[in-house]
Each structure stands twice: as structure tokens, then as C-alpha cells.
Amino acid sequence: MIALFRLARRLSETDRTAFLRGLALMVTVLVMGVALLGLSGWFVTAAAAAGVAGVGVGFDFFRPSAGVRFLALGRAMARYGERLLTHDATLRALAGMRSAVYAGITRLPHEVQSRLRGAEALNRITSDIDALDGLMLRLVLPISAALAGLAAGTLAVWFLVTPAAAIALALIYALGGTLILAVTARIAHRPAAAAEAGLQSLRAASLDLMRNRADLAVAGALDRLTGVALEAVNAEETARNRLDDIERQSSSALSLTVGLAAAATLYLGGTAAEAGLISPARAAIGFFVALALAESLGALRRGLAEWGRMQGAAERVLRLTDTPPRPEPAVVPLPLPEKPLLNVTDLRHRRAGAQRDSFGPVSFTLARAETLLITGPSGVGKSTLLATLAGLTAPVSGQILLSGVPLADWSEELLRSWLTLVPQRSALMAGTVAENLSLALPEGQPLDEDLLWKVLEAVDLASTLRAREGLATQLGPHGSGLSGGQAKRLALARAVLRRPKVLMLDEPTEGLDAPTAKATLAGIRALLPDTGIIFVSHRSPDADLADRVLHLAE
Ligand SMILES: Nc1ncnc2c1ncn2[C@@H]1O[C@H](COP(=O)(O)OP(=O)(O)OP(=O)(O)O)[C@@H](O)[C@H]1O
């Protein structure tokens, strides 16, 4: 509930004027609707009464019928303006919220980001934000307009019919409407949340299916996992059917409330007319106003049925938009060129909840222009050591000095310009080779094709690409369209383009034959003569490519 309030405030703050104008038009639509039915009711009754009394010739048909036309047309125009204003403001506010979610994700600690699955992030940015489009349009604005409309209708009935009819109208609408809508919101909460959860698991299952379909087909698991996706479809459909039932039931209950309010105002107005306190035509106004106010409740029905969906989405979205800024050191100390590039002392790492250390204690130094090979059995913590050195995960003890300055004292921006890591499974994107390479360059820097070819030569990939469409060679998702070894070398080329002072490579020679591996590492070294290079490898011939070897033991 608090999350919904906070989010509604944030959305409305993006363009308060547009939302206020939209609300004013929404109230105008309601009030004009109430006036239209009230006037029509009065007109029909008064005209009939004039006919019965035989004074029809003197009855003024023109002004009331002009009023009816004005209200009908004005209402349509106000509705059009209201839709334009509120939908435009809502869509702009949601677009801003999407950017805020993106920004929040990028501020998350690296470890949390690496656990955030692609499908999950996609759900936050699309499904959750979409769920919130009803918050202003189907809840906040209609509730405010309904209250204003009820107040206006009650006042009109008070002065034109009788105070008793006005009180009955306000009480029945306020109590009946609140009760029905509250019950609707309550019983719809669970199915609405289940429908949203079903939709989100369907997206996640579909993405997994599409991404891994070849592996799943080979493992004979494609049908089973398609079954899991279909279960999500069924769960979503069952929850939606339940929501439809609830909406229908609440619709019937609201019709009863409207009927009761109309009957009460008709009875009280009729009694007053019988007593000669008001004319029968004025008594009819109460009845028609009660009918016209039904519109205000109807608009809320759907919003309240979606309450559960919006609430969960609001909580998840706020968790991301409110991600605290990354801690940046207050004073950035200057690197000390006389110190070793890296000085690592008694470094130990353990994941939260793990029974034993991922690695450590480890101590070593890395000089400028030095190449260090890290070896060790699978699972001993080589990749985790590289991630720790790159500042992507924090050690439990020990120290890392980069050019004499503790790693934690480096600003994120400076650290990334000094130090680059190419992980085991490096992310290439769908797009051209040039687009993939340019990710390494500062934003807006023009592409220097000669430089790109130079790094591609260094990783022994230039001749392969020249035989295709060169830098314009198109890659599919995750770099598909290149062999595993070629994709790896393209990722290496991208890292070299950044010209880091420390370059860390996780299994750079995996998937390469011995001569290509040798040529690639030699090419990188030739382009980056002063860089300290750390690389992880299982292959014993790779020891010849390093100045020193650090063996991690279990
Ligand atoms: N995200 C993770 N969550 C929990 N444990 C993890 C995670 N990633 C790795 N581990 C565990 O941490 C330990 C070290 O993993 P790491 O990937 O660093 O080993 P490695 O030496 O690089 O292995 P390999 O040579 O097979 O790549 C392993 O026991 C692994 O199971």
C-alpha cells in the first residue's frame, strides 16, 4: 500500500500540471454526465407534467434541449481532452520510471547484478512498469474524480431535491461503493498477483527455452521444459478467469448499489413532491443523478481488481529505483608509479553462506610489462580471484594494492580505465563486429578503422573477418556467427582496445589450437608492451607464454 502511494506520488511529480488538468477534466466529465442525466430527467418529467396539465404550448422546450445538447457535446470533448492529457502524462512518467529502473540496476553491487537473470531484469523493466500504467489512470485519478463527482452530485440533490435525498445518496454511494470496492480489491489481490507471476514465469521460461533450445533438444528435455512454460500459461489463464469472475460479481454488486441509491432518492424525492415541497420534475433529478454517478464507480472496478498486480510491481520497481548510489571514495589518492602494478597480500574470499573459502590466502605481485599465469584444478577459485582483483566482489581478508593504492580507494571510473577483465564467457552482442568493438571506446569517440584492424590482427582474427564482410560482419545474439575460439578472440580484441594497465584474461586460450593461442597472446603483448597481464589457463604449454606461474592449490 505504502509502495503504491510512493509510486503514485513519484509518477504524478513528473508532470503535476498535466495530471491536475487531466483530473479537472475527469471531474468535468462526471459532473457533466450527472448534469446531463439530471437535466434530461427533469426535462422529460416536466414536459410530461406540462402535457398532462394542458399547458404544453407555453412550455419552454428550447432552453432545456439546448442545455442537453451542450452537456452531451461538452462531455464528449472533455472526455477526449482528459484521455489525451492523462494518457500522455502517464506514458511519459512510465518512460522516466523505466530509465530509473535501468539506472538502479546499474548501481547494484556487481555481485547482485551478476545474479540478476536476464529474464528477471526484463520483467522488471517491461512487465512491472506496464502493470503500473493503471495506477494513475485506473486508481488515483478515478478515485479523486469519483469523490469530487459524488460531492457535486450530493450538493445538487441537496439544493434541487431535498437534503434527505442528498444524504441518502451520499451514504449509499459512499458506504456501498467503498465496501464493494474494498472487498473486490481484497479478493482480487491473490489472483491478480498470481496472474502477474504466471506471466513473468512464462517470459522467463520462454527466454530460457529460446536461448538453450539446441542444448535442450540434444538432452531430450525440450518437451519437458515446453511443458513447464505451458504450465505457466495455464496458471496465468486460471488466475485471469478468476479475476474476470470477481469483476463480474463486483459489477453486479455495484449495479445493486446504484439501484438502491436511485430507489432511495426517487422515494424521498417523490414523498417531498407529494407533500408539495418540490415539483415532480425536480423530484426526478435525484433519481437521474443517482444513476449518472454509477459511472464513477464503474471506472474504479478494473483498477481495484488489478490492485494486487500493481502492488507487487510497485514494490519491485521501487527496490530498483531506490538502489543507493555506489560508494565512491571521498578523496581519490594518486597512483604511485614506483610501486608494483599489483601487490596482493593474504587475500581470501568466501561467498555469503558458503562453508569454505573460494580461494586463499593468496599473495603475489605483478610488475609492469609482466605476464603472470594462474593455474590450478577446476573449482579452486581462479575466476573468483580475477573477479576479486577486478573489484567485482569483495575479499573477506587481505589487501589488494593497485599501483600502491588500496583497490577500495579507486573511483569506479578510474579503476575501469586502469583494469580490464575478460571473463570466461564474455558477452558479445547481436550487431556488427565494429559495434561490438566500439563498446570498449569512450562514448561518442569516432571509430578509427585502422586501429580496429590493428587489434584484430593482434588476436589473429583479421584474415577471417576480411574473408567475410570485414568490420560490418553481422553477429547474432551472444556473438553467434563466429566459432567459439573466434568469439573469444573478438572479446580479447575489445579488451585490448581499452589499453588497460592491468589486463586479466580468464581462459583466453580455451578453444584455440596451440599456434593460434601463442600468436594471440604474443599479439596482445606486442600491442600492450607495458601492461601487466594475468591470465588463467589449464593448458601446460601456456606456461611458456608467461613470465611467472602462480599455482592455486585446494
Ligand atoms: N555464483 C556462484 N555462487 C556460488 N558458488 C560459486 C559461484 N561461482 C563459483 N562458485 C564456486 O566457487 C568456487 C570457485 O569457483 P571458480 O569459478 O572461481 O573456480 P575456477 O578455478 O575458476 O574453476 P574452473 O577452472 O572450472 O573455471 C567453486 O567451488 C564454485 O563452485
The ligand as an SDF file (V2000), in Angstrom:
LIG
                    3D

 31 33  0  0  0  0  0  0  0  0999 V2000
   27.9690  -17.7150   -8.3880 N   0  0  0  0  0  0  0  0  0  0  0  0
   28.4440  -18.6430   -7.5490 C   0  0  0  0  0  0  0  0  0  0  0  0
   27.7560  -18.9770   -6.4410 N   0  0  0  0  0  0  0  0  0  0  0  0
   28.2080  -19.8900   -5.5820 C   0  0  0  0  0  0  0  0  0  0  0  0
   29.3730  -20.5390   -5.7400 N   0  0  0  0  0  0  0  0  0  0  0  0
   30.0960  -20.2690   -6.8290 C   0  0  0  0  0  0  0  0  0  0  0  0
   29.6760  -19.3140   -7.8010 C   0  0  0  0  0  0  0  0  0  0  0  0
   30.6170  -19.2370   -8.7650 N   0  0  0  0  0  0  0  0  0  0  0  0
   31.5790  -20.1210   -8.4240 C   0  0  0  0  0  0  0  0  0  0  0  0
   31.2620  -20.7350   -7.2680 N   0  0  0  0  0  0  0  0  0  0  0  0
   32.0820  -21.7190   -6.5500 C   0  0  0  0  0  0  0  0  0  0  0  0
   33.2790  -21.0810   -6.1410 O   0  0  0  0  0  0  0  0  0  0  0  0
   34.3760  -21.9650   -6.3160 C   0  0  0  0  0  0  0  0  0  0  0  0
   35.4270  -21.3240   -7.1970 C   0  0  0  0  0  0  0  0  0  0  0  0
   34.8680  -21.1370   -8.4810 O   0  0  0  0  0  0  0  0  0  0  0  0
   35.7280  -20.5420   -9.6870 P   0  0  0  0  0  0  0  0  0  0  0  0
   34.8270  -20.3680  -10.8580 O   0  0  0  0  0  0  0  0  0  0  0  0
   36.4380  -19.3530   -9.1970 O   0  0  0  0  0  0  0  0  0  0  0  0
   36.7640  -21.7250   -9.9610 O   0  0  0  0  0  0  0  0  0  0  0  0
   37.8030  -21.8990  -11.1490 P   0  0  0  0  0  0  0  0  0  0  0  0
   39.0800  -22.2990  -10.5020 O   0  0  0  0  0  0  0  0  0  0  0  0
   37.8420  -20.6820  -12.0000 O   0  0  0  0  0  0  0  0  0  0  0  0
   37.1490  -23.0980  -11.9220 O   0  0  0  0  0  0  0  0  0  0  0  0
   37.3270  -23.5230  -13.4830 P   0  0  0  0  0  0  0  0  0  0  0  0
   38.7660  -23.8230  -13.7070 O   0  0  0  0  0  0  0  0  0  0  0  0
   36.4870  -24.7290  -13.5930 O   0  0  0  0  0  0  0  0  0  0  0  0
   36.8330  -22.3680  -14.2780 O   0  0  0  0  0  0  0  0  0  0  0  0
   33.8240  -23.2520   -6.9160 C   0  0  0  0  0  0  0  0  0  0  0  0
   33.6920  -24.1910   -5.8770 O   0  0  0  0  0  0  0  0  0  0  0  0
   32.4640  -22.8600   -7.4540 C   0  0  0  0  0  0  0  0  0  0  0  0
   31.5620  -23.9330   -7.3390 O   0  0  0  0  0  0  0  0  0  0  0  0
  1  2  1  0
  2  3  1  0
  2  7  2  0
  3  4  2  0
  4  5  1  0
  5  6  2  0
  6  7  1  0
  6 10  1  0
  7  8  1  0
  8  9  2  0
  9 10  1  0
 10 11  1  0
 11 12  1  0
 11 30  1  0
 12 13  1  0
 13 14  1  0
 13 28  1  0
 14 15  1  0
 15 16  1  0
 16 17  2  0
 16 18  1  0
 16 19  1  0
 19 20  1  0
 20 21  2  0
 20 22  1  0
 20 23  1  0
 23 24  1  0
 24 25  2  0
 24 26  1  0
 24 27  1  0
 28 29  1  0
 28 30  1  0
 30 31  1  0
M  END
$$$$
